[in-house]
Amino acid sequence: MHFEILYMEAPIISLKEVTISHDDGPLLSHVTLKVDAGEFVYLIGKSGAGKTSLLRTLYADHSIDSGEAQVCGYDLMHLKRRQVPLLRRRVGIVFQNFRLLKDRDVYGNLLFVLQATGWERERMDGQVMKVLEAVGIADKAHASIHHLSEGEQQRVGIARALINEPTLVLADEPTGNLDPATSSDIMQLLVELNRKTGTTMLISSHDFMMIDKYQSRMIVCENGTVTDPSATS
């Protein structure tokens, strides 16, 4: 398996003194964070701490009040509406609740993304099968979503995140709806994909059993900000 990953000299994610608000006021403030190409990073914190809002901000689904923010070479503070789809082609997203199209089979879910992002028709079939092979469910290409286990559905979600060969994958509690054994399989898959493809991954999780089993750099979302215990002063 081979993915064309674009390595960048600048950090894949660079936030400086960023403030993110909800309607009732600031949610996260003074957020300074750097994630380099090829890293595998956990974003940990309690429910309601702001993890999901931070991830949404990184793919331009939540606005920034102030600060400096670059993701995959795009300046989020000055991002034009027409640039949002371009950013999202560089960013794959894995959701806790899968968000698959139930009226399409596995192949159709991935084909839909390729059609929406302008791939050439003659390349689509090969790309779909490549990512399904990468996540270990090539034999499920024409299975109905309803007939898949939750672990298989999450593998489809990961395949969808990889389909455009992104520079960055953001996963929001990808094991949150899974049993422990399936959670371990999914986390191991993400770790292996990071190692094999070089795709940068930022994984939101409070599954400390999995974090301890597959150890990597952690950043912490708590007390209205984000801290990096590994950062040096």
N, C-alpha and C positions, 0 to 999 in steps of 0.2 A: 504494500500500500504506500502511496506517495501523495502528499498534498503540497501544492505550491504555496508556501508560506512566505510572506514578505517580511523580512527582518528590517527593523528601523533603528537608526542610531538614537533617536530620541526615545524616551520612555513610551510604552504603549498607553499607559495612563499617567497623567501628571495633573494633580490638583494642588492648588496653593490658596490657603485661606478661603476656602469655598464655604458659602452659606446656602443651605437648602431649607425652604419653609413649606409648611402647610397653611391652610386657611387661618388656623388659630395661632400662627407665629412660627418662629424658627424651629426646625426639627433637628438639623445638624449645623454646627458652626465651627469655624476655624479648622476645616478639614484640609489637611495637607497630606498628600499620598503620592507615592511613585511606584509603579509596577513596570518592570522591564520585560523586554521580549523573551518569551519562553518560560516565564515564571509560572509556578503553580501556587496560588495564594488563597488561603481561607479568609473569609470575612465572617467573624463570629460576633455574637451578641444576643441578648434576650429578645423575645418577640416584642415588637413595638419600638425597638431601639433605633430603627431607621435603616436597616440593612437593605430592604427592598427599595426604599426611596433612593438610596445611594445607587443601587444598580440601575434603576429606571433613569436616573440622571445621566449615567454613563452611556446609555443608548438614546438619549435625547427624548425621553418620554416624561421627564420632569424637569422643570426649569431651575436655573441657578439664580440666586439673588445677587450674589457678589463673589468676587475672587477670580482666579484664573483656572481654566480647566481645558485640557487637551486629551482627546481619546483617539488613538489610531491616526494621529496627524491632523485631526479636526479640532478647531477652537469652538468649544461648546458655548461660550459666551457670545460669540458672533456668528453662530451657525444659521445659515439661511434655510428656509423651509425646503427649498429644492435640494439642499445638501443632505437632509436627514436620511433619505433612502440610500444615498451613497455611503454614509457612515454605517448604516445598519447592514450593508453588504459586507462590511469589514468586521461586524460584531455578531456572533452567534449567541442565541439566548435559549437557555434551558429552564423550563418552568416546573414548579413543584407539582402542579396539577395537570401537566402534560400539554393541554390546550391543542389537542389533535382534532382534525376534521373527521367527525364520525361518519359522514356520508361518503368518504373515500377510503380506499384501501391504503396500505402502507406506502406502496409505490405512488399512489395518487397524492398523498400528503406531501411527499418530497417533490414530485413533479410540479405541484402547484407553486412551490417556492421558486423553482427554476424558471417557470413561465413568468412569474411576477417580477423577477429580477433580470429578465432579458437574455437568458442563455440561448445559444443557437440550438435549434431542435435536434440536430444530429449528435450533439454532445450530451443531451439530457439523460438518455438511458444509461450510458456508461457512468455518468456521475452519480445517478441514483444508486446503481448497483455497487459502486465503489464505496460509498458511505455506509450502505447497509452491510457490506462485507466488513468494514472497519468496526462496526458496533456489534457484529456477530449475529445478525438476523437476516442475512441474504435469503434464507429459505422462507422468510415471512413476507416477501415483497408483495404478494397479492392476497395477503390475509386481511380480513376485516378487522378494523380497530377493536370492535366489540369482542372478537375472539382472542385477543391478546391478553396476557397477564399484565399486571401493573408494571412489573420489571421490564417486560417487552415493550410496553407503551413508552416507558422512559427511554429505552434504547432508541425508539423511533424519534423521540424528542431530541435526543443527542444527535442522531443522524441529521435531523432537520437543522440543528444549530451548525453542523459542519458542512452543509450542502454547498454553501458559497465559498468554501475554503477560507474562513475568516482568519483575521490576525488575532482576534480576542474572542474567547467564549466566556459569557457571564451565566452562571448557574445559580438560580434562586431556590435554595433548599431542595436540591434535586433528589434527596433521599427521604424527604419529609413525609411522604405517603407510603413508604415501603417498609416491609418487615426487615429485621436485622440482616438476614442472610442475603436478601435481594439488595439491600442498601450497600452491603460490602461489595457485591458484584458490580454495582453501578459506580461506586467510588473507585474501585480498581480499574474499571474501564476508563474513567476520566483521567486517572493518573497515567495509564498506559498510552492513551491518546496524546496527552501532553508530551510524554517522552518520545513517542514515535514521530509526531508531526511537528513538534515545536510550537504548537498553538498555545498562546498565553491563556491561562485560565484563572478566573476569580470566582471562587465557590462560596456562596453564602450558606452557612450551616450552623446549627446548634447541636449537631449529632457528634458529641465529643468522643464517643466510642470509635466512630469512623475516623475522626480527626487524629486520634491517638494512634490508630492502626496505620494510617497513611499520612505520616507526619510531613509537614511542610511549613513554610512561612505563614504566620497568622497576623492579621490586623483585627483590631477590636473596635466594635461600634458600641459605645456606652456613654452615659452622662452627656448626651447631646453633641458628641463629637466622635472622631475616629482617631485611634492611636495605633502606632506601630511599635510594638515592644522590641523589634529587632533593629530599629533605627538607632544610629549612634548620634550623640550630641556633638 
